[in-house]
């Protein structure tokens, strides 16, 4: 396991390495003084920021701007690449996002990592860095994330549901947990999240399901664990959200649609 502390004291403007974490490892909330590009090659991981929760798998990448508080929880053994980019190379509007990694981006990342830490930013490396930043900016944002509310009472409820997505308590229970009347809870949730509580919880479940199925868990087991009465009703909800049947994720043959 490598850390940013392992980098040279004065690294080049773009620098990176390959790494692997064991399943269950949690890299607690922290920040970097550079932008971070992570490219995931095997396994699944949940990345939390102050505003959202992302579930990523092989072939996907995530851009986290400099000084963004975040944590990573390895759901399985994880193999990935990471590139740190000096803020001087990045446009101010390059916001946090997850995306599918293009073949060009993979090649650029491989080239930077192959140079290790000991290189100068000559014309060639400067061009590679500029092209990588451009590719990150151009990569279409994908929507397999769960937003968090700003209200601390709602956030407490959302964090509890993400920790146990199969929980079947009704909305009255969660309103009490938030210390609100049901009507206040539902109205505030809609205002903050742009969707109702039930729709948000369904989204949590299908994103969790996608990660588990991609990791090899059976569809029937996932459906049961996440509170569905049968695999058929779960598959219907999954297809409605992503546009593909959950069985396609077993072989990684179909990308999820982007709602």
C-alpha positions in Angstrom: 0.0 0.0 0.0 1.4 3.4 -1.0 0.7 6.8 0.4 1.1 10.4 -0.9 3.8 10.6 1.9 5.8 8.1 -0.3 6.1 10.7 -3.1 9.2 12.9 -3.4 9.2 16.1 -1.5 8.9 18.1 -4.7 7.2 15.9 -7.2 6.5 16.8 -10.8 3.2 18.6 -11.6 1.7 15.2 -12.5 2.8 12.0 -10.7 1.2 8.7 -9.9 1.4 5.0 -9.0 -0.4 1.7 -9.1 -1.7 0.3 -5.9 -4.0 -2.3 -4.3 -6.0 -2.4 -1.1 -7.5 -5.4 0.7 -11.3 -5.8 1.0 -12.7 -4.1 4.1 -10.0 -1.4 4.2 -11.2 2.1 5.0 -9.1 5.1 4.0 -10.8 7.6 6.4 -11.7 11.2 5.5 -8.7 13.2 4.3 -7.7 15.7 1.7 -4.9 16.2 -0.8 -3.3 19.5 -1.9 -3.5 18.2 -5.5 -6.4 17.0 -7.7 -6.7 13.2 -7.6 -7.6 11.0 -10.5 -8.3 7.3 -9.6 -8.7 4.6 -12.2 -10.2 1.4 -10.9 -9.0 -1.9 -12.5 -10.4 -4.6 -10.3 -12.8 -4.7 -7.3 -15.4 -2.3 -6.1 -15.1 0.8 -3.8 -17.4 3.3 -2.2 -16.1 6.9 -2.2 -17.8 9.4 0.1 -17.5 13.2 -0.1 -19.3 15.7 1.9 -22.0 15.9 -0.7 -22.4 12.4 -2.1 -21.6 8.7 -2.1 -20.2 7.0 -5.2 -19.9 3.3 -5.9 -17.2 2.5 -8.5 -16.0 -0.7 -10.2 -13.6 -1.8 -12.9 -13.2 0.5 -15.9 -14.5 3.5 -14.0 -12.6 6.5 -12.8 -13.1 9.4 -10.3 -11.8 12.9 -10.3 -11.6 14.6 -6.9 -10.5 18.2 -6.9 -7.7 19.4 -4.5 -8.6 19.9 -0.9 -11.9 17.9 -1.2 -12.6 15.9 1.9 -13.2 12.3 1.0 -13.0 8.7 2.2 -12.8 5.3 0.5 -14.2 2.0 1.7 -13.0 -1.1 -0.2 -16.0 -3.4 -0.7 -13.7 -6.1 -2.2 -10.0 -6.4 -2.9 -9.2 -3.3 -5.0 -6.6 -2.7 -7.7 -6.3 0.8 -9.0 -4.1 3.6 -10.4 -3.9 7.1 -9.0 -2.6 10.3 -10.5 -2.0 13.5 -8.6 -2.3 16.7 -10.6 -1.0 20.1 -9.5 -3.8 22.7 -9.3 -1.8 25.0 -11.7 -2.7 22.6 -14.5 -6.4 22.4 -13.8 -9.3 24.6 -14.7 -11.3 26.0 -11.8 -14.5 24.4 -13.1 -13.2 20.7 -13.1 -15.6 19.5 -10.4 -15.8 16.1 -8.6 -17.3 13.4 -10.8 -17.2 9.7 -11.7 -17.0 8.5 -15.3 -16.1 5.6 -17.6 -12.4 5.6 -18.4 -11.5 6.0 -22.1 -8.8 4.0 -23.8 -6.9 7.3 -24.3 -7.1 8.2 -20.6 -5.8 4.7 -19.7 -2.8 5.2 -22.0 -2.0 8.6 -20.6 -2.2 7.3 -17.0 0.0 4.3 -17.9 2.6 6.7 -19.4 2.7 8.9 -16.4 3.0 6.0 -14.0 5.8 4.4 -16.1 7.9 7.6 -15.6 7.7 7.0 -11.9 8.6 10.1 -9.9 11.9 11.1 -11.5 11.2 13.2 -14.6 11.1 16.7 -15.8 8.1 18.4 -17.4 9.6 18.7 -20.8 7.5 19.4 -23.9 6.3 15.8 -24.2 5.3 15.3 -20.6 3.6 18.8 -20.5 1.5 17.7 -23.6 0.6 14.4 -21.9 -0.5 16.3 -18.7 -2.6 18.8 -20.7 -4.2 16.0 -22.7 -5.0 14.0 -19.5 -6.7 17.0 -17.8 -8.6 17.7 -21.0 -9.8 14.0 -21.1 -11.0 14.3 -17.5 -12.9 17.4 -18.3 -14.5 15.8 -21.4 -15.4 12.5 -19.8 -19.2 12.4 -19.5 -20.3 12.4 -15.9 -22.2 9.2 -14.9 -25.0 9.2 -12.3 -24.3 6.1 -10.1 -24.0 8.2 -7.0 -26.2 9.0 -4.1 -26.5 12.6 -3.0 -26.5 13.7 0.6 -28.7 16.4 2.1 -27.2 19.5 3.8 -29.6 19.3 6.8 -27.8 17.4 9.5 -31.0 15.5 10.6 -31.7 14.3 7.1 -28.0 13.4 6.6 -28.1 11.3 9.7 -31.0 9.3 8.3 -29.4 9.0 4.9 -26.1 7.7 6.3 -28.0 5.1 8.3 -29.8 3.9 5.2 -26.6 3.7 3.2 -25.0 1.7 5.9 -27.9 -0.8 5.9 -29.6 -0.4 2.4 -31.9 -3.4 3.0 -33.5 -1.8 6.1 -37.3 -1.9 5.7 -38.4 0.7 8.3 -41.1 3.0 7.0 -41.0 6.7 6.5 -42.7 7.3 9.9 -39.8 5.6 11.6 -37.2 7.7 9.8 -39.1 10.9 10.5 -39.0 10.1 14.2 -35.3 9.3 13.9 -34.8 12.8 12.4 -36.9 14.3 15.2 -39.5 15.6 12.7 -43.2 15.2 11.9 -43.7 13.0 8.9 -45.0 16.0 6.8 -42.0 18.2 7.7 -39.6 15.3 6.9 -41.1 14.5 3.5 -41.3 18.2 2.5 -37.7 19.0 3.6 -36.4 15.9 1.9 -38.1 16.8 -1.4 -36.7 20.4 -1.2 -33.1 19.3 -0.4 -32.8 16.3 -2.6 -35.1 17.1 -5.6 -36.8 13.7 -5.1 -39.0 12.0 -2.5 -37.6 9.8 0.2 -38.9 6.5 -1.3 -37.3 7.3 -4.7 -34.0 8.2 -3.0 -34.0 4.9 -1.0 -34.7 2.9 -4.2 -31.8 4.6 -5.8 -29.5 3.6 -2.9 -30.7 0.0 -3.2 -30.1 -0.4 -7.0 -26.7 1.2 -6.8 -25.8 -1.1 -4.0 -27.2 -4.0 -5.9 -25.1 -3.1 -9.0 -21.9 -3.2 -7.0 -22.8 -6.5 -5.3 -23.8 -8.2 -8.6 -20.6 -7.0 -10.3 -18.6 -8.5 -7.4 -20.2 -11.9 -8.0 -23.1 -12.1 -5.6 -26.2 -13.9 -7.0 -29.2 -11.8 -8.1 -31.6 -13.7 -5.8 -29.4 -13.1 -2.8 -28.9 -9.4 -3.6 -32.7 -9.0 -4.0 -33.4 -10.6 -0.7 -30.7 -8.7 1.2 -32.0 -5.4 -0.1 -35.5 -5.9 1.0 -37.2 -7.1 -2.2 -39.8 -9.9 -2.0 -38.5 -11.7 -5.0 -35.9 -11.5 -7.8 -38.5 -10.5 -10.4 -39.6 -7.3 -8.6 -36.0 -6.4 -8.0 -35.0 -7.0 -11.7 -37.9 -4.7 -12.8 -36.8 -1.9 -10.6 -33.2 -2.4 -11.7 -34.1 -2.3 -15.4 -36.3 0.8 -14.8 -33.3 2.6 -13.3 -30.4 1.6 -15.5 -32.0 0.3 -18.7 -30.3 -3.1 -18.5 -31.1 -6.4 -16.7 -29.0 -7.0 -13.6 -27.7 -10.3 -15.1 -25.7 -8.3 -17.6 -23.4 -7.1 -14.8 -22.2 -10.6 -14.1 -20.0 -10.6 -17.2 -19.3 -6.8 -17.4 -20.7 -6.9 -20.9 -23.1 -4.0 -20.7 -22.4 -0.5 -19.2 -25.1 0.9 -17.0 -27.3 3.6 -18.6 -27.0 7.1 -17.2 -30.3 8.3 -15.8 
